[in-house]
Amino acid sequence: MDIRFFTLMIFLTVCSSCSVQPKKNQWNNDFSEAKNISQAAGIDGLKDQVLAAEYGNPNGVGNAIEVGNIMSGYASPPPGFTSLSSVGVGLLGLLISPDTRAARNSFFYWDKESKNKTEFYKNFIEMMESAKTDYENNNGTFKLKSRYSVEERTPLPLVTLKPYWAIRLSGPGCTTKKTEWGCGIGFNLAEIRNSYPPNGDKAVMHTDVSNSYSFTSFKICLINEENRKFECSWVSRGKVNQGFDELKFMTEFSSYLPEDFYIYAAPNRLFTGREKKIKAPILISQGVKHYFLIAERL
């Protein structure tokens, strides 16, 4: 037997039993809360922008339009992005660039209760259904119709579909008529791994936002049932929004989700109204929008 082949086989055998230990995150007070949390989740390619003193405390900024206007001068790279991550904003980059987690919408959370993937999947669906019920019981603006899968499925060879939770919305800017564009939102899970929560002392099960074929995604789609056309926020938002304030809804809905559940909205991937896209990345949790902004030091 070739000695090189023999050595390679031994190496692969040993490495197959190795497990990569999660790295504990060090909270950096020089970073924004949004950057610290996103970094713990594995979203690379983001940086904080310095907010001039005249605008006051970054946490006091009212809405994404204002933040976008403040940061719109950062044309290259896009607001909140490093120069490397800006390379991967295109479709090809979404597939191959290591930093384009920052260029797509996603969600992530840490589950301190689950002991295995089966429990994680079950808890995920229960968590989302509970949020839907709470939203409706508190007179939410939209009527929500959900569908979901709690199991991994393999409909085709080498293709594994992970659990998902999705809703159709009926309300302002979202129609249920077949000849008009309706609104759908999907939360798709990917691989589950152990990692440290922000400021956490113990690694727990966590959604994977890695740049692989199977990654956690959050997408909003305009859906025309008559001709089965889809315009989704995952890759492109070429279709003009019909008046659905996606940022407002996601912020409101997030208030019914656990405190360690985060929704990451990428630039140009979320609308606030007709032809109004957010211009800067935003991290949403429990009804609060966190921006990648730090105050200017005087």
C-alpha positions in Angstrom: 0.0 0.0 0.0 1.2 3.5 -0.9 2.6 5.1 2.3 1.0 8.4 1.4 -2.4 6.8 1.0 -2.0 4.9 4.3 -1.0 8.1 6.1 -4.0 10.0 4.7 -6.4 7.3 5.8 -5.1 7.4 9.3 -5.4 11.2 9.3 -9.0 11.1 8.1 -9.9 8.4 10.6 -8.5 10.4 13.5 -10.0 13.6 12.4 -13.5 12.1 11.9 -13.7 11.5 15.6 -12.5 15.1 16.4 -15.1 17.7 17.5 -14.6 21.4 17.0 -15.0 23.1 20.4 -17.1 26.3 20.3 -15.2 29.4 21.1 -16.4 31.7 23.9 -17.2 35.2 22.8 -15.6 38.2 24.3 -17.9 41.1 24.6 -16.2 44.2 23.3 -17.4 47.5 24.8 -16.0 49.4 21.8 -18.6 47.6 19.6 -22.3 48.3 19.3 -24.6 45.7 20.9 -25.8 44.7 17.4 -22.2 43.9 16.3 -21.4 42.0 19.5 -24.5 39.8 19.2 -24.2 39.3 15.4 -20.5 38.3 15.9 -21.5 35.7 18.4 -24.0 34.3 15.9 -21.3 34.0 13.2 -22.4 36.8 10.9 -19.1 38.2 9.5 -18.5 41.2 7.3 -20.2 43.8 9.5 -18.7 46.9 11.1 -20.0 49.8 13.2 -20.4 53.2 11.8 -19.6 56.2 14.0 -22.6 58.4 14.5 -21.7 62.1 14.7 -22.3 63.7 18.1 -25.0 66.0 16.6 -27.3 63.0 16.3 -27.1 62.1 19.9 -27.2 58.5 21.4 -27.3 55.8 18.7 -29.8 53.9 20.8 -32.1 56.9 20.7 -32.4 57.0 16.9 -36.1 56.5 16.0 -36.4 54.6 12.8 -34.6 52.9 10.0 -35.3 55.7 7.5 -33.6 58.2 9.7 -30.6 55.8 10.2 -30.5 55.2 6.5 -30.4 58.9 5.8 -27.6 59.4 8.3 -25.6 56.6 6.9 -26.4 57.0 3.2 -23.1 58.7 2.6 -21.4 55.4 2.9 -21.9 54.3 -0.6 -18.9 51.9 -0.9 -18.9 49.7 1.0 -22.6 49.6 1.9 -23.6 50.9 5.3 -22.4 48.6 8.1 -20.4 46.4 5.8 -16.7 45.8 5.6 -15.1 46.3 2.2 -14.8 42.6 1.7 -18.4 41.8 2.4 -19.5 44.4 -0.1 -17.9 42.2 -2.8 -20.5 39.5 -2.2 -23.7 41.4 -2.4 -24.5 40.0 -5.9 -26.1 36.6 -6.5 -22.8 34.8 -7.2 -21.3 36.4 -4.0 -24.3 35.1 -2.0 -23.1 31.6 -2.8 -19.4 31.9 -2.5 -18.3 34.9 -0.4 -17.4 34.1 3.2 -18.7 37.4 4.4 -22.1 37.5 2.7 -23.9 36.4 5.8 -24.2 40.2 6.2 -25.8 40.6 2.7 -28.8 38.3 3.4 -31.7 38.3 5.9 -31.4 35.7 8.6 -32.5 34.9 12.1 -30.8 33.1 15.0 -31.4 32.2 18.6 -29.9 30.2 21.4 -32.0 27.4 23.0 -30.8 26.7 26.6 -33.5 24.0 27.1 -33.1 21.6 24.2 -30.8 18.6 24.7 -30.9 17.4 21.1 -32.1 18.4 17.6 -35.5 16.7 18.0 -36.2 18.9 21.0 -34.8 21.9 19.3 -37.1 21.5 16.2 -40.1 20.9 18.4 -39.4 23.9 20.6 -38.9 26.1 17.5 -42.4 25.4 16.2 -44.0 25.8 19.6 -42.2 29.1 20.0 -43.3 30.5 16.7 -46.9 29.3 17.1 -47.0 30.9 20.6 -45.8 34.2 19.2 -48.4 34.1 16.5 -51.2 33.4 19.1 -49.9 36.3 21.3 -49.7 38.6 18.3 -53.3 37.9 17.4 -54.6 38.0 21.0 -53.1 41.5 21.2 -55.0 42.8 18.2 -52.2 42.6 15.7 -52.7 44.5 12.5 -52.6 41.4 10.3 -54.4 38.1 10.2 -51.8 35.3 10.1 -52.1 31.8 8.6 -49.3 29.5 9.5 -47.9 26.3 8.1 -44.8 24.4 9.3 -42.8 21.2 9.3 -41.1 19.9 12.4 -39.1 17.2 10.8 -36.1 16.9 8.5 -37.2 15.5 5.1 -35.2 14.1 2.1 -37.5 14.4 -1.0 -34.6 14.0 -3.4 -31.2 12.3 -3.1 -28.6 14.4 -1.3 -31.2 17.1 -0.5 -32.4 17.4 3.1 -35.1 19.9 3.9 -34.9 21.3 7.4 -37.9 22.3 9.6 -39.5 25.6 8.8 -42.3 27.9 10.0 -44.1 30.2 7.5 -47.0 32.6 7.5 -49.3 34.2 5.0 -50.5 37.7 6.0 -53.8 39.4 5.3 -54.0 43.1 6.0 -52.6 46.5 4.8 -50.5 46.1 1.7 -51.1 42.3 1.7 -53.9 40.8 -0.3 -55.3 37.2 -0.5 -56.7 37.7 -4.0 -55.2 35.4 -6.6 -54.7 38.2 -9.1 -52.7 40.4 -6.8 -49.5 40.2 -4.9 -49.8 38.6 -1.5 -47.3 38.5 1.4 -45.5 35.5 2.9 -42.8 35.2 5.5 -40.7 32.1 6.0 -38.3 31.1 8.8 -36.1 28.2 7.6 -33.8 26.3 10.0 -30.4 24.9 9.0 -27.8 22.9 10.9 -27.9 23.1 14.7 -24.6 23.5 16.6 -23.4 24.4 20.0 -22.1 27.9 20.6 -21.8 30.5 23.3 -24.6 33.1 23.5 -23.4 36.8 23.9 -21.9 37.1 27.3 -22.7 33.4 27.9 -20.6 31.1 30.1 -22.0 27.9 28.6 -22.3 26.7 25.1 -25.9 25.8 24.1 -27.7 24.7 20.9 -27.9 27.4 18.3 -29.0 28.0 14.7 -26.3 28.0 12.1 -26.0 31.1 9.9 -22.9 29.8 8.0 -22.3 30.4 4.3 -23.3 26.9 3.2 -26.0 25.4 1.1 -28.1 24.8 4.2 -28.3 28.0 6.2 -30.8 29.6 8.5 -32.8 32.1 6.4 -35.6 34.6 7.0 -37.3 35.8 3.9 -40.3 37.9 2.9 -41.9 37.0 -0.4 -44.5 38.8 -2.6 -46.6 36.0 -4.0 -48.8 36.0 -7.1 -50.8 32.8 -6.9 -52.3 33.3 -10.4 -49.0 32.7 -12.2 -47.0 31.4 -9.3 -44.4 34.2 -9.3 -42.3 34.9 -6.3 -40.3 38.0 -5.4 -38.3 37.2 -2.2 -36.0 39.2 0.0 -33.5 36.3 0.2 -31.8 37.2 -3.1 -33.5 40.1 -4.7 -36.1 42.7 -4.1 -36.8 43.8 -7.7 -40.6 44.0 -7.2 -41.9 47.3 -5.7 -43.5 46.7 -2.3 -47.3 47.1 -2.4 -47.3 49.2 0.8 -46.5 46.5 3.4 -44.3 47.9 6.1 -42.1 44.8 6.6 -39.8 46.4 9.2 -42.7 47.6 11.3 -44.4 44.2 11.3 -41.2 42.2 12.0 -40.4 44.6 14.9 -43.9 44.2 16.4 -43.9 40.4 15.9 -40.5 40.1 17.5 -41.9 41.5 20.8 -43.6 38.1 21.3 -40.5 36.1 20.8 -37.9 35.2 23.5 -35.2 37.6 24.5 -32.4 35.6 22.8 -34.2 35.4 19.4 -32.8 37.8 16.8 -33.9 38.8 13.3 -31.1 40.2 11.1 -32.3 42.5 8.3 -29.8 43.2 5.6 -29.6 46.4 3.5 -32.0 46.5 0.6 -33.7 43.3 1.8 -36.5 44.8 3.8 -39.2 47.4 2.8 -40.8 50.1 5.0 -43.3 51.1 2.3 -43.5 51.6 -1.4 -40.1 51.9 -2.9 -38.6 52.4 0.5 -35.9 49.9 1.4 -33.7 50.0 4.5 -30.3 51.2 3.7 -28.4 49.9 6.7 -28.3 46.5 8.5 -30.6 46.2 11.5 -30.8 43.6 14.3 -34.4 43.2 15.7 -35.2 41.6 19.1 -38.3 41.9 21.4 -39.7 44.9 19.7 -36.4 46.8 19.6 -34.3 47.8 16.6 -30.5 47.6 17.2 -28.2 49.5 14.8 -24.6 49.0 13.9 -23.8 52.5 15.3 -21.5 53.8 17.9 -21.4 57.3 19.3 -18.6 59.7 18.3 -16.0 60.1 21.0 -15.4 63.7 21.9 
